Amino acid sequence: MDSDFIDIDQTCELTGLSRGGLAQLRFRGEGPPFYAITPRKIRYRETEVVEWMASKRRQSTADSALAG
């Protein structure tokens, strides 16, 4: 079961985000779902990260989600 979970570094590698960028997304509630095992131990489910990335798919930079 532990293999379902990945740590911050693995999540960064999977998404291409930096640790700081991932932390900002967590802070703003805009990133993939995460599990705070302890205040300093954050884990992600790989399948949820992939689903989150897929939800960010866009056809054009003019898509409404990127405007603003």
N, C-alpha and C positions, 0 to 999 in steps of 0.2 A: 504494500500500500504506500509506503514511503516513496516509492518510485514515481507515484503520481505527482508528487510535489517537487518543485524546483526552487532553488534559492535565487537571490537577487542577481548574482553574477550570471547564472544560467539564463535568467529572464532577460538580462541585458544582451547576452549573446544571441538569444532567440529573436529579440525584437530590433536589435541594432541601436537601442537607446543607451545612454550613459546612466550610471547609478544616480546622478543628480537629476537627470531628466525623469527617470522612473520615480524618484522620490517626489518630485514636483507634481507628477500626475497623481500619485497617491494622495498627496496633500489636498489637491483640488478635486479629488473624487472623479477624475477623468480617465484613469488608467484601468488596466485589467483588474478583475477582482483579486483580492489578496487575503491572506490569513496571517494575523498577528499572533504568532505562537506565544511570544513574549514581546514587550515593547521594542526589543532590539533584534528579534528573530522573525523575519518576514518570509513567508513562503507563498508560492503561486502554484496553481495546478496548470500543468503544461497545456492541457486541452482548453482551459478557459482563456489562457493567453492567446492561443491560436485563434479561438473564436473571436476574441476582442480585436485582434489584428484584422481578421476577415471583415469585421463590422466597419472597419475604417476604409474599406475599398471605395475608390472614387473613379469616375470615368474622366473627369475634367477638373482643372483647378477652379473652374467657375461653379462647381457644385456648392450648394448652399451651406454645407457644413464647414467649408473652408472660407467662406466669405465673411467679412467683418473686420 
